[in-house]
Amino acid sequence: MPNSAETQQSVQQPAEQSPVPQSSVPEFWFVATCLVVPVLWGVIVHRVFRRLQSRPKPADNDSVWPDFQI
């Protein structure tokens, strides 16, 4: 039967985790997201404003704003 000293030695200590991932795959997705998201945002905003500008403007009726001259 092993004593307590042998039991403690046989238990492996977990390796110290570094805060930066060692794999380049998550870094790739982070960089790709940082590039793609602003581009998509710019395209969406461009299309929204282009669509708003292409709307027909209301008719310019003189009866709506009468010209009061003295």
Kinemage of the C-alpha trace (Angstrom):
@kinemage 1
@onewidth
@group {chain A} dominant
@subgroup {mainchain}
@vectorlist {calphas} color= white
{ca met a 1} P 0.000 0.000 0.000
{ca pro a 2} L 1.497 3.369 -1.029
{ca asn a 3} L 2.075 5.945 1.625
{ca ser a 4} L 0.934 9.578 1.360
{ca ala a 5} L 4.276 10.811 -0.031
{ca glu a 6} L 4.086 8.378 -2.945
{ca thr a 7} L 0.454 9.328 -3.625
{ca gln a 8} L 1.302 13.024 -3.759
{ca gln a 9} L 4.170 12.398 -6.160
{ca ser a 10} L 2.040 10.292 -8.484
{ca val a 11} L -0.565 13.055 -8.866
{ca gln a 12} L 0.374 15.180 -11.846
{ca gln a 13} L 0.144 18.904 -11.526
{ca pro a 14} L -1.671 20.629 -14.400
{ca ala a 15} L 0.591 22.583 -16.710
{ca glu a 16} L 0.467 26.327 -16.225
{ca gln a 17} L -1.880 27.857 -18.778
{ca ser a 18} L -0.660 30.895 -20.682
{ca pro a 19} L -3.197 33.695 -21.278
{ca val a 20} L -2.409 33.689 -25.016
{ca pro a 21} L -3.656 30.692 -26.994
{ca gln a 22} L -0.875 28.712 -28.628
{ca ser a 23} L -2.939 27.779 -31.673
{ca ser a 24} L -3.038 30.185 -34.610
{ca val a 25} L -6.586 29.151 -35.589
{ca pro a 26} L -8.392 31.343 -33.013
{ca glu a 27} L -6.015 34.197 -33.850
{ca phe a 28} L -6.881 33.795 -37.544
{ca trp a 29} L -10.623 34.012 -36.836
{ca phe a 30} L -10.112 37.049 -34.610
{ca val a 31} L -8.138 38.854 -37.311
{ca ala a 32} L -10.607 37.812 -40.004
{ca thr a 33} L -13.517 39.074 -37.905
{ca cys a 34} L -11.744 42.377 -37.242
{ca leu a 35} L -11.391 42.859 -40.994
{ca val a 36} L -14.748 41.538 -42.198
{ca val a 37} L -17.103 43.177 -39.688
{ca pro a 38} L -16.122 46.818 -40.468
{ca val a 39} L -16.267 46.124 -44.214
{ca leu a 40} L -19.757 44.636 -43.915
{ca trp a 41} L -20.847 47.558 -41.728
{ca gly a 42} L -19.614 50.032 -44.341
{ca val a 43} L -21.412 48.208 -47.159
{ca ile a 44} L -24.674 48.105 -45.185
{ca val a 45} L -24.500 51.800 -44.248
{ca his a 46} L -23.630 52.743 -47.847
{ca arg a 47} L -26.639 50.838 -49.198
{ca val a 48} L -29.013 52.272 -46.600
{ca phe a 49} L -27.997 55.872 -47.326
{ca arg a 50} L -28.029 55.306 -51.094
{ca arg a 51} L -31.557 53.917 -50.804
{ca leu a 52} L -32.638 56.891 -48.660
{ca gln a 53} L -31.207 59.344 -51.188
{ca ser a 54} L -32.911 57.648 -54.121
{ca arg a 55} L -36.362 58.012 -52.564
{ca pro a 56} L -38.604 60.364 -54.487
{ca lys a 57} L -38.777 63.741 -52.824
{ca pro a 58} L -42.210 65.140 -52.004
{ca ala a 59} L -43.776 67.317 -54.678
{ca asp a 60} L -43.036 70.993 -54.300
{ca asn a 61} L -46.552 72.403 -53.940
{ca asp a 62} L -46.919 76.167 -53.749
{ca ser a 63} L -50.235 75.765 -51.967
{ca val a 64} L -48.513 74.147 -49.015
{ca trp a 65} L -46.262 77.136 -48.317
{ca pro a 66} L -48.008 80.294 -49.541
{ca asp a 67} L -45.745 83.209 -50.283
{ca phe a 68} L -46.931 86.163 -48.239
{ca gln a 69} L -45.651 89.370 -49.802
{ca ile a 70} L -46.424 92.871 -48.703
